[in-house]
């Protein structure tokens, strides 16, 4: 077993945002690897949010730092889907994919890592690297939780996950997609300051 390709995807790179996760995945697959996404970088970041950052002397990957993303507007109780194609490839021999994901969100999210066969016009799901269904779960996805949540708050948690895909047959076109559904909790009083954001890093490796 050997690693012959590695790639890092961070949340400020080509991420698509939609009203739900499935729509965001469709947009990302239609656009393909490297296409400019429609996610909006969050300008005013609360000082209490953590910062995901590589080590100062990390020279393994390009020094792209993940930034907080959301839709073009933010409101109480808002739920949004996010998706990005992390890698696309075709091999003449079987291959596995290893991914390692680190995520922060305000307030809660679900995460899914999937591999699609894109040979046909309509991409077909061939494998889930994360358990699905259900997705990876970070907190209560009901926005009314914001009325009763107490410390430690869910947004104070950084989540991480890693896993291998099954062995993928050769001579197919594959796209690795990471996607999320994130929710911004309701707050009291309504319309008071209520930021939202999603930041992540996904490292992917092709293994033979």
Secondary structure in CASP SS format (residue, H / E / C, confidence):
PFRMAT SS
TARGET T0000
AUTHOR 0000-0000-0000
METHOD secondary structure of the structure
MODEL  1
X C 1.00
X C 1.00
X E 1.00
X E 1.00
X E 1.00
X E 1.00
X E 1.00
X E 1.00
X E 1.00
X E 1.00
X C 1.00
X C 1.00
X C 1.00
X C 1.00
X C 1.00
X E 1.00
X E 1.00
X E 1.00
X C 1.00
X C 1.00
X H 1.00
X H 1.00
X H 1.00
X H 1.00
X H 1.00
X H 1.00
X H 1.00
X H 1.00
X H 1.00
X H 1.00
X H 1.00
X C 1.00
X C 1.00
X C 1.00
X C 1.00
X C 1.00
X C 1.00
X C 1.00
X C 1.00
X E 1.00
X E 1.00
X C 1.00
X C 1.00
X C 1.00
X C 1.00
X C 1.00
X C 1.00
X C 1.00
X C 1.00
X C 1.00
X C 1.00
X C 1.00
X C 1.00
X C 1.00
X C 1.00
X C 1.00
X C 1.00
X C 1.00
X C 1.00
X C 1.00
X C 1.00
X C 1.00
X C 1.00
X C 1.00
X C 1.00
X C 1.00
X C 1.00
X C 1.00
X E 1.00
X E 1.00
X C 1.00
X C 1.00
X C 1.00
X C 1.00
X C 1.00
X C 1.00
X C 1.00
X C 1.00
X E 1.00
X E 1.00
X E 1.00
X E 1.00
X E 1.00
X E 1.00
X E 1.00
X E 1.00
X E 1.00
X E 1.00
X E 1.00
X E 1.00
X C 1.00
X C 1.00
X C 1.00
X C 1.00
X E 1.00
X E 1.00
X E 1.00
X E 1.00
X E 1.00
X E 1.00
X E 1.00
X E 1.00
X E 1.00
X E 1.00
X E 1.00
X E 1.00
X C 1.00
X E 1.00
X E 1.00
X E 1.00
X E 1.00
X E 1.00
X E 1.00
X E 1.00
X E 1.00
X E 1.00
X E 1.00
X C 1.00
X C 1.00
X C 1.00
X C 1.00
X C 1.00
X C 1.00
X E 1.00
X E 1.00
X E 1.00
X E 1.00
X E 1.00
X C 1.00
X C 1.00
X C 1.00
X C 1.00
X C 1.00
X C 1.00
X C 1.00
X E 1.00
X E 1.00
X E 1.00
X C 1.00
X C 1.00
X C 1.00
X C 1.00
X H 1.00
X H 1.00
X H 1.00
X H 1.00
X H 1.00
X C 1.00
X C 1.00
X C 1.00
X C 1.00
X C 1.00
X C 1.00
X H 1.00
X H 1.00
X H 1.00
X C 1.00
X C 1.00
X E 1.00
X E 1.00
X E 1.00
X E 1.00
X E 1.00
X E 1.00
X C 1.00
X C 1.00
X C 1.00
X E 1.00
X C 1.00
X C 1.00
X C 1.00
X C 1.00
X E 1.00
X E 1.00
X E 1.00
X E 1.00
X E 1.00
X E 1.00
X E 1.00
X E 1.00
X E 1.00
X E 1.00
X E 1.00
X C 1.00
X C 1.00
X C 1.00
X C 1.00
X C 1.00
X C 1.00
X C 1.00
X C 1.00
X C 1.00
X C 1.00
X C 1.00
X C 1.00
X C 1.00
X E 1.00
X E 1.00
X E 1.00
X E 1.00
X E 1.00
X E 1.00
X E 1.00
X E 1.00
X E 1.00
X E 1.00
X E 1.00
X C 1.00
END
